[in-house]
Amino acid sequence: MKKDTKMIRSKIVNDTIFYINKNIELNITLDELAKNNSVSKYHFHRIFKEETGMNLFEMITSIRLQKAANLLIVNKYSTISEIANACGFNSHSSFIKAFKKKFNYTPKEWKKDGYKKFSQEIIKSYESLEIKEKIEPTIKFCETIKCLYIRHKGYGKNITNTWQRLLSLSFELGIKNPVQIGIQHDNPTITLKEEASYIACIKVDEEKFQNLPILELPSSICAVFTLKGKYGDVLKYMAYIYNEWLPNSGYEAKTIPSYSIYKKNHFVDNNEFFELDFYLPIKVIY
């Protein structure tokens, strides 16, 4: 495969996954995605399946269910129907059926205490996801951020390789001292770490890099947690923020993913210690 062809295929897939996450509440069709990428429906579907190993609608359903599973835990003021609609399920019965097939619990069972039983097996794949101290955030409005990015599957040390590639690319593009951002899509207590979705990003001016994968972190009110620690602690903090702080905060999570702006990136520095601000997009409950 030629280099230019590989870049085009990669951009189609990256732009599509970004579009799905950004518009998760909408009825997303093959027609509009093919049109967005200027290819036929046949070629779009083939490229997506070859590059991801999943067909388009399997991917869309998987993303929707993961988002719904987290919101059912953390958004205690929202009804199951409201969460289903926010994640793009127009039929309540189809949502219940798809959710139970994936998680072995109905949404109602999951929201009550099923997720705790489900999490027991997930947490075994981590050393520990507990922190002792309570942490409180600053609540503030955060502007839109445009990013050049590389996707990575899993929350593991091999994220380092993805960061090395991205920073090498930024050097080639002449971007000096780039702002480094990590996007964490998944709650680590309900997603196996090898299945979780992470994105390594650097802040850029979109107009200069139109042929490269660019995503936009939308403006939002965010709970911003200033965190320090060593490798593995970020996931412990995330577990605390999602499962303890958020349900008792008077806020609810949005479908927008959380992200970290690194002051010291443990995937880049050799000593595995980090300093970062963790941004959780939220909405006020009143």
N, C-alpha and C positions, 0 to 999 in steps of 0.2 A: 504494500500500500504506500502511495506517495505521501510525503510529509504534508503537503497542502490538503490532500484528501482526508488524512487523519485529523488535521486541525479543524476542518469543516465539520466532520462527523462528531468530534468531541464538542464543538461549540453548539451544534444542534441539540445534543443530549443535555449539556449543561444548562443551556438556555431554557430547555423544556422543563427540566426538574425545578429550576428556579421559578418558572411561570406557574407550575402546579402548586408549589408551596405558597406563592404570593396570592394566588387566586383560588385557594382550596375550597372556598365556600360556593364557588360558581359551578355551573354545569360545563365542564371542560370537554371539548370534542376533538376527535381526530382531525376533522376538517380545519378547525381554527389553528391547531398546532402545526399542521402541514403548511398552511398559508403563512403563518408567522415565520416559518423557516424557509419559505420559498422553494418547497419541494412537493412532489406529488404525495398523496396519501400512502400509496404503496411503498415508495422509497423511504418516507418518513418512518413508517411502521417497521420496515426491515432494518433500517439503521438503528433505531431505538432498541430493538430486540437483540441485535448483534452486539451492540455496545454495552448493554446493561444486563443481558441474560433474562430479562423480564419483558413481557409485552406491556404496552402502554397502560392498559386499564388495570393490570395487576399492580403496577407501580402506583397509580393514582389511588387505588383502594388501600394499598399498604400504608401510604403516607397519611391518608385520612384516618385510618384506624389508629395509627400510632399517636396522632394528635388528639384524637377523641379519648383514647385511653388515659392520656395525661390530664386532659381537661376535666374528665370525670372525677379525678382524684382531687385536683387543686381548686376547681371552681365550684365550691359547695353551694353557692347561691343560684347557680344556673340549673335549669331542668335538663333532663336527658334529651328531650326534643330540641332544646335550644343549642345544646352542644352538638348534636347530630347535624342540625342545620348549619352551624358555624363551620363544620368540617365537610360540608358538601353533600350530605345524605338527605335527599328529598323525601325518601320513604322511610318512615319509622320502622316498619317491619323488616325492610331489607337491611337497615342498620343493625337491628338486633341480631338478625341471622348472621351477617358478616362478622359482627363483633364476637359472637359466641364461637363461631368457627375458628377465629384466630386466637382468642384468649381463653376459651373453655368456660367463660362466664357470660351471662347476659349483662348488659350495661348496668342494670339495677343491682345485680349481685356484685358486680365489680365495684360500683360506687360505694356500696355498703361496707364490705370488708374483703371481697374477693381478691382485690389487688394486693392485699397484704399476704395472702397465701401464695399468690402468683409470684410475688417479689422474693419470697424465701429462697426459691431456686435460683433466681437471677443474682441475688446478693452473694450466693456461694461462689460465683465466678470472680468476685472481687475479694481483696484481702479484708477490707472493712469499709462500710459506708457511713460510719457514725462519727460525729464530732461532738465534743463536750460543751464547747462554749456557744452561747447565743450570739448572733451577729445581726446588726440592724443596718438597713440601707439608707441612702439618701434618695428621696423621690424628686425626679427632675425631668424636664422636657429635653429630649434628645433629637438632634437634627438628622436628616437623611444622610447616609454615608454610602458612597459608591465604591465598590471594591473589585479588584482583579483577584481571581480566586482559583484554587484547585480543590476538588472534592476528595474526601478520604473516607473509607469505610472502616469503622471501628474506633473505639476509644482506647488506643494502645500506644506503646512507645514508638511504634513504627510511623506515627504521625511525624516524627522527626524527618523522615525521608521526604515527605510531602512539603514540609517547610523548607528543606534545603533546595528542592526544585523551584519553589515559588520565589525564594530570595535570590536564587541564581537568575531567574527570569527578570526579577526587578532590577538586578545589576545590569543585565544586558539591555534593558529598556532605559537605563539611566535614571532610575528612581533612587534617590539618595535618602537614607535613614527613613525607610517606609514605616508608617503606622501599621503594626501587626495586630490582626484581629482573628479570633477563632470563633466560629459559629457552631454551637452545640444544639442539634435538633432534638435530642432525645433525653428523657428522664432516665438516669442510669439505674433506677430501681425497677423499671419495667421493660427495659430493653437490654438484651445481651450485649456486652461491650464490643464483641466482634461484629455485631449487626448495627450498631449505632452509626449515625451520620454526623461527620465532622467536616467543616470546611475551613481551610487555611486561606486567609485574605490579607491583602494590603490595600490601604486607602489610595484611590487614584482619581484623576480627572478623566471621566468617561470619554470625553471627546477625543482624547489622544490615542485611545486603544480600542477602537470600535471593532476590530477583527478578533479581539481576544475575549475570553469569557468574563463578562462584567455582571455583577449583581448589585442590587440596591437594598440596603437595610433601611426600611421606611422610618420616618419620624414617628416618635411615640413618647408617651409618658413612660418612664422606666424606673424600676427600683434598682439602684446602683450599689453594689456591694464591693467594698475595697478588701481584697483578699491577698494573703501571702501564705506560702507553704511550699511543700515539695511534691514531686511527682505522685499522683494519685489523690492528692487532697482536693483538687478541683471537683472531682466527682463526689467526694464526701460533702463538700459545700453545696453542690447542686442538689443532692438528695435532701439535705436539710432545708434548703430554700424552697424546693418544690413541695415537699411532704410535710414540713412543720411550719415554716414561716408563712408561706403564701395562704394556706387554708385559714389561718387565724389573723390575717393582716387587714381585712376590710377591702382587699383588692382581689381581682381575678386575673388570670393569665390570658393573653391573646393567642391567636394562632401563629403570630410572628415568633420566630425562634429567639432564644437567648443568645448572647454573644459576649465574648471577653475581649477587652482592649488591653494588650499586654504592655506593661512597663518593663518587665523582665520575663522573657519567654523561655520556659523550661524545656521546650522542644528544640530550642536553638542553642541555649547556653549549656555548657558541659556539666554543671553541678546539679542540674535537675530541680533547682528552686525557682519559684515564680513569684511575681508581683503583678497583679492585674485588677482591673475594674470589671466586674461581672454585671451585665445589663440584662434585666428581665423586663420585657415589655408588659405593661399592666393596664387595666382599666379600673376605675373607681366604682365601688358598689355603694349605692345610696338609696 
